[in-house]
Amino acid sequence: MPVETPSTHTATKTTGRIRQKNEEAILLAAAEEFAVHGYKGTSMNSIALRVGLPKANLHYYFSSKLGLYVEVMRNILNLWDSAFSNLRAEDDPATALAGYIRAKMEFSRRQPLASKIFAMEVISGGECMSEHFNQDYHQWFRGRAAVFQAWIDQGKMDPVDPVHLIFLLWGSTQHYADFSSSISRLTGRKKQTKEDFAKATDNLIQIILKGCGLTPPAQA
């Protein structure tokens, strides 16, 4: 992705657009480097080379490798969490869960590198993300589990452990990004297509919702 250099005479709106475009290009390049070489094996110089930006300019947008690394993961977490935050006790669980699974699988299809980086970080101990998983996040997580429990209490779905259901939703959908290479080998494909993801999504919805005593909704 080409990187633009903002001019001092550029209008504020244009400068903001250029900055956003440059930051997106840097985050993509960083994700590619971190996914291949890991945090320790990646340098700011290698990211600058990949994005086609002088190292000094890279520091203008992100002051440190750690800050850039955390931002890559924060972006994917914000996407994942935003899709989950919309669940409400008054929702129909079958429709809500099917929609969430579809959104999560689309993230895995479109942003597999960020998902892999997050998985590697968690496996290694998750020290760089310790600030993210703070008390506020714990409360958010308990709030999501409470929605499932409300559905159970209302008789809308079978009694399952809400916490383990959340772990199942996360793990099953992220699997298609984190283990894409093994999936491709086992299915005999060089790369999973959009149609492959659609089929996998339909199967996950069928399996998970049936396990919760729910009837998968017809896709519009």
Disulfide bonds with the S-S distance in Angstrom:
none
